[in-house]
Every structure is written in C-alpha cells, then in structure tokens.
C-alpha cells in the first residue's frame, strides 16, 4: 500500500507541469544558495519558506523538499573550490576536496560529492520509509505522558548540540520554551508574558523567528567578516570514470548508514554525522597517507552521510513531531501553517500527504543528481559575485518573507529582533538552534505535562506507570547525567 501510494504520488508530481517546475526551481535555488559561503542550508530553507504559503500543501512540500535536499549538496561546492563550507555538514568535505581542487581536479571532486550525496539521500529515504511505519505502531499508543516525555527527551538532547559546553544548549532551549509560553494559554485562555503589547498576544510565530535566527543573523555575520572573493581554481573535467566511482561504494554505504541513524537523533545534526563518518573511514583505511591530501574516500563518506541525514532527521519529525535538526524545525513551520501537525496522527489522518513527502524527496534527489552537473559551472560564476549584492538580496528576502506570513509589520520587527539576538549569540559563542527547538517543543511539553497531571490528579507517578514514558524518562536522565559522570571521571 505504501509503495503504491509512493509511485502514484511520484507520477502525479512528474506529470503535473506546476509541481515538476516547482521541484526544478527548488533544486536549482537550493544548490546555488547552498553553495554561497555564509548562506547555510537552514538559512536557504528559512528565507524561501514564505514562498510555500502561497501554494497548496502538496505543492509546498514538493518545493521545500527540493530546497531542503539540494541545498545540502550545494554546501560542498564552496567547501571543495574555496575551502569554505557552505553548510555545517560540508565542513569535513573540504579536508580532501580542496586539495583535489588545487591539483586541478575540482570537477572530479564535485562529481564524487554529487554522486555520493545522491546515494546517501536515497538510502536515507529508504530507511525513513521502512522505519516510519514501525515507529508509528508504537507512537499510536502515545498519550499525554508519552508526548511530554518525548518532548523532554528532545530538549535533553540539546546537551549534545553544543560542542565544548554540554549544558549551554539546554539553557538556550529552556529560553525557547519560555518564548513558547508567550501569548494566550491554550488551557486557561489567560495572557502570559505579553507585556501589554497586542502583537505578542498571539505568541511568537516560528517563521519570523527562524528567518531572523538563521537568515538575518547570518547576514550580519557576513557583513562583519566580509572579504573579497578568492580566485577559484580551474575545476577541470567534471565526469570521472564510472569505474572509479563504483569502487567507492563501501565508503558511500558506510557514510549513508552513519548519516541516517545519527541524523535521526534529535539535535545531533549533520556536522556530527560527517565527522564520525570521516573518522571511521580513516580508521578502516589500510593506506591512510592520502587522507587530507585529496583522498576520494574523504569526500564520498562524509557527503553520503551529509545527505542521508535528510531522511534521518525526517524520522523523528514526521513520526513524533520532534525536529531532528534545524532544517526540519523550519520545515515544521510550513506544515503547521498548512494545518498539518507532524506526529503519529499525520500518518493516520493524511497518508496521501506522507506519500507526497516521500515522492518529493525522491524526485528532489534525482533532479539534484541530474541538474548538479549542469549547474556546477554556473555556480562557479555565482561564487565570484560581490558579497554586497548577495547580502542585500538576502536582506530583502528576509524582510519580505517575514511580512508575507500574516501581512503584519510586527512579524518584521520580531524577525529583526531575533536576527540581532542571533548575531549577539554568535559574538558571545552561544548556539542559536536550541532556541528554535525550545519554541517548538515547549508547547508540546507544557500542554501534555499539564494534561497528564490533570488525569493523574497531580501525581507524577503517571510518567513511571506507563512503559513507554518510563523508558523515555530513564533515557532522558541518562542523557543528562552522562556528561556529568564523564566530567567527574576525568577529575
């Protein structure tokens, strides 16, 4: 039944000129914007998110999945050619990609990255389709205690989202939870934290917050650190021998598996997946001498892991309503705008839409592979564009995009506020992503926690009396205490 709906949705997208054009445009924009240093995948998705508000839910998903998937590959282009990763997931690709580019083999490096990224994306999609129904069977038994415990687990995982400071991510996440309380209380209809200002009574909308945190703040950083474009090396031939590509299948397979399962861990992110994938590849290699000097395995392993994270991050978002990374957090905003609540009931109430998600991702991956080869030389020219033009264009998109949500000037001010806040966080070395996670998970935690305590008449034992919520509570405690135990053992 699932495969039948998947094929039907794929055919409908491909045979409908509007949806096919949206997918092509989304892929092209994702690759080009993802390749520009300073414009991350999350930022690309955030600034293009308002476009989806003018589309029906299926067309919106076709467009956003195209941007989502293709921008992940786009980040590897600047990593290979400029030694500047366009996205966090491409940070490892530059280690071996840039040395190859300096040797005049940048085209080969990009081709390997494109092929392995596409395979990783397909593996991620396949595992998403296989695992989602299994998780849904358990998730359909979720009630308020389980949803509260799952949201708490998602917040606890923020401890691992901030390298160098274990609990910093949690603190910022709690701030996001508090922001989620602004406006009307859903259970009592009382106003909270509105500071007697009318525009805060409806709460803080996720979309202007996302555009500000991930879009405007990045532009402010770019303006501060902007410098003249570096001269790009000659990329050479972009079609390596197919036999040499096939020889890398083991590295691609390993990277894909690492990517999809690490990507499925809330807040883990692609940066962790690619780092682990690369480290494992070096460890397994008999000859390690070429790593860091242009070893193809050092490109295909992290790139396959990077795009496999797309399918992995969609697993908790679609099945439990918990974003797997910052990009799925932004994607959730679009679903909510279209009246769709991610989680187990999405599969029950909107099975056709779920099939559209799968089909959209499959077509996006395929188009990225096909269009990627033709867009590479155009992107090389785009990378030479003056940074002032790029920054100005993105600022205009941020302003118009935040206004387009509800046609409220207050949303523009909210976007600017969080843009400045994101920039200040950057200056004092604080993460921004947990703020968005907290805003999403906060209302889920609060509503289900309060409902659980009403059901149990104030007894906290309700979370320990149900097997699934008990398991989630235990895992959450382990997640929170493990860094503390490791710290004490070091002393």
PyMOL commands that set and color helices and strands:
alter all, ss='L'
color gray80, all
select helices_A, chain A and resi 2-15+17-35+41-54+57-82+88-90+93-102+106-139+144-160+168-179+198-200+206-225+242-246+249-263+270-284+297-320+326-337+344-349+351-382+387-404+409-427+433-455+462-465+467-490
alter helices_A, ss='H'
color red, helices_A
select strands_A, chain A and resi 183-184+191-192
alter strands_A, ss='S'
color yellow, strands_A
deselect
rebuild
show_as cartoon
